[in-house]
Amino acid sequence: MKSYVLKEAPGFESLDLVEKELGPIGPHEVRVRVRAISLNYRDLMVAKGAYGTKGFQPVVPASDGAGEVVEVGSAVTRWKAGDKVAGIFMQTWLAGPPAASYAASALGGAIDGMMAEEVVLHEDGLVAIPAGYSFEEAATLPCAAVTAWNAFYGSGALKAGDTVLLQGTGGVSLFALQLAKAAGARVMITSSSDEKLVRAKELGADETINYRTKENWEVEAFRLTDSRGVDQVVEVGGGGTLNRSLKAVRYGGTVSVIGVLSGTSGEVATPLILGKAIRVQGIYVGSRTMFEDMNRAIEANGIRPVIDRVFEFSEAKAAYEYMESAQHFGKIVIRV
Ligand SMILES: NC(=O)c1ccc[n+]([C@@H]2O[C@H](COP(=O)([O-])OP(=O)(O)OC[C@H]3O[C@@H](n4cnc5c(N)ncnc54)[C@H](OP(=O)(O)O)[C@@H]3O)[C@@H](O)[C@H]2O)c1
């Protein structure tokens, strides 16, 4: 079978398609014929050696993939051949709060990921895909969607009527938009592109702000809440945006710190955090239970992921280039 490997040097230019044999599976393992993969901003970071503490290491990339079970080990009880499944981001985070050990099982980073025709995973490291979903749709869920779900429901509860502020129109933000609308929340979303903001409105966004033309977007967001502040911010910007998010959020509101699109470091306005009693929570994707809970919400609300473009397996490098160009709206998928 064929598998991609990020090889010697940092950068997705070293992405190589190789022939690989996976060997016999263990009693609790499952062989999955991968049918689709999705890319995340994290995949660019992994390729650049800018993810985690260990720098660049050769790896089969991509955390996100979906496919069908083709073989199960002798002791497997959760799956049978023909089941449609998606891998979970951290293979050992099944339920409960995060723990130090889970990151060592993250697909496409700490361990080999999904960018292959076949993968072998522990039976616990998979979920059933939502009913009626194509493999392309299911492949968009493990990282971006579960992260958005965790921000809203992991240790708090988004309520109908809450106002949620989202940054940009990438994978995490558009899933957050859809999940927030399904919960009856009001959504504000920013983008560098007026065209993308029109599309966000079509998806249900209530208010849109262009963060290029309105540099002080946090002031605009605050104004749009009659100076109360938003209830939640899904913070994917990082170093360059965190303080703005702290300004936009209400007293006692929540800022979910998720991304680093504008950088990894910067001064933090601690007086705002304590003075406004803001709950700042770090989010690292989520558990299998969160994924399963989210899939129920997806089915109940008829949520379909926003797929910007589907590339063929042979075009993986082009898919990375497209992701890096940030032209996309939603998710980028690779069909296997
Ligand atoms: N902590 C976690 O568990 C976790 C999980 C998933 C993702 N993440 C992180 O979350 C971030 C988003 O990931 P993703 O996969 O959704 O990315 P993505 O799909 O590549 O989204 C990129 C989009 O974000 C917007 N953007 C870029 N710079 C921005 C800025 N300075 N301010 C506001 N928006 C900006 C742009 O949207 P417009 O074109 O509309 O401007 C861009 O197209 C990344 O930093 C990623 O590493 C973290």
The ligand as a Tripos MOL2 file, in Angstrom:
@<TRIPOS>MOLECULE
LIG
   48    52     1     0     0
SMALL
NO_CHARGES

@<TRIPOS>ATOM
      1 N1         -5.5150   23.7230   20.2740 N.am      1 LIG1
      2 C1         -6.0250   22.8380   19.4410 C.2       1 LIG1
      3 O1         -6.4000   21.7320   19.8250 O.2       1 LIG1
      4 C2         -6.1980   23.1960   18.0170 C.ar      1 LIG1
      5 C3         -7.0050   22.4210   17.1780 C.ar      1 LIG1
      6 C4         -7.2150   22.8520   15.8740 C.ar      1 LIG1
      7 C5         -6.5860   23.9980   15.4380 C.ar      1 LIG1
      8 N2         -5.7760   24.6880   16.2700 N.ar      1 LIG1
      9 C6         -5.1420   25.9280   15.8540 C.3       1 LIG1
     10 O2         -6.1810   26.8310   15.5200 O.3       1 LIG1
     11 C7         -5.7610   27.6470   14.4400 C.3       1 LIG1
     12 C8         -6.7590   27.4840   13.3040 C.3       1 LIG1
     13 O3         -6.6380   26.1860   12.7880 O.3       1 LIG1
     14 P1         -7.4450   25.7640   11.4670 P.3       1 LIG1
     15 O4         -7.0010   24.4010   11.1230 O.co2     1 LIG1
     16 O5         -8.8660   26.0770   11.6390 O.co2     1 LIG1
     17 O6         -6.7860   26.7990   10.4510 O.3       1 LIG1
     18 P2         -7.1520   27.1510    8.9470 P.3       1 LIG1
     19 O7         -8.2900   26.3290    8.4770 O.co2     1 LIG1
     20 O8         -5.8830   27.1220    8.1880 O.co2     1 LIG1
     21 O9         -7.6460   28.6520    9.0790 O.3       1 LIG1
     22 C9         -6.8640   29.6950    8.6390 C.3       1 LIG1
     23 C10        -7.7350   30.9480    8.5710 C.3       1 LIG1
     24 O10        -7.6430   31.6830    9.7900 O.3       1 LIG1
     25 C11        -7.7580   33.0490    9.5180 C.3       1 LIG1
     26 N3         -6.6400   33.8080   10.0970 N.ar      1 LIG1
     27 C12        -5.3410   33.7610    9.7680 C.ar      1 LIG1
     28 N4         -4.6550   34.6540   10.5050 N.ar      1 LIG1
     29 C13        -5.5560   35.2650   11.3130 C.ar      1 LIG1
     30 C14        -5.4710   36.2900   12.2720 C.ar      1 LIG1
     31 N5         -4.3220   36.8810   12.5780 N.pl3     1 LIG1
     32 N6         -6.6140   36.6850   12.8880 N.ar      1 LIG1
     33 C15        -7.7850   36.0970   12.6040 C.ar      1 LIG1
     34 N7         -7.9320   35.1280   11.6740 N.ar      1 LIG1
     35 C16        -6.8200   34.7160   11.0520 C.ar      1 LIG1
     36 C17        -7.8070   33.2250    8.0190 C.3       1 LIG1
     37 O11        -9.1960   33.3680    7.6840 O.3       1 LIG1
     38 P3         -9.7000   34.5030    6.6820 P.3       1 LIG1
     39 O12        -9.1430   34.1240    5.3510 O.co2     1 LIG1
     40 O13       -11.1760   34.4280    6.7800 O.co2     1 LIG1
     41 O14        -9.1420   35.7980    7.1990 O.co2     1 LIG1
     42 C18        -7.2640   31.8960    7.5080 C.3       1 LIG1
     43 O15        -7.7830   31.5470    6.2700 O.3       1 LIG1
     44 C19        -4.3410   27.2230   14.1190 C.3       1 LIG1
     45 O16        -3.4330   28.0410   14.8220 O.3       1 LIG1
     46 C20        -4.2720   25.8140   14.6330 C.3       1 LIG1
     47 O17        -2.9650   25.4270   14.9530 O.3       1 LIG1
     48 C21        -5.5780   24.2990   17.5390 C.ar      1 LIG1
@<TRIPOS>BOND
     1     1     2 1
     2     2     3 2
     3     2     4 1
     4     4     5 ar
     5     4    48 ar
     6     5     6 ar
     7     6     7 ar
     8     7     8 ar
     9     8     9 1
    10     8    48 ar
    11     9    10 1
    12     9    46 1
    13    10    11 1
    14    11    12 1
    15    11    44 1
    16    12    13 1
    17    13    14 1
    18    14    15 2
    19    14    16 1
    20    14    17 1
    21    17    18 1
    22    18    19 2
    23    18    20 1
    24    18    21 1
    25    21    22 1
    26    22    23 1
    27    23    24 1
    28    23    42 1
    29    24    25 1
    30    25    26 1
    31    25    36 1
    32    26    27 ar
    33    26    35 ar
    34    27    28 ar
    35    28    29 ar
    36    29    30 ar
    37    29    35 ar
    38    30    31 1
    39    30    32 ar
    40    32    33 ar
    41    33    34 ar
    42    34    35 ar
    43    36    37 1
    44    36    42 1
    45    37    38 1
    46    38    39 2
    47    38    40 1
    48    38    41 1
    49    42    43 1
    50    44    45 1
    51    44    46 1
    52    46    47 1
@<TRIPOS>SUBSTRUCTURE
     1 LIG1         1 GROUP 0 **** ****
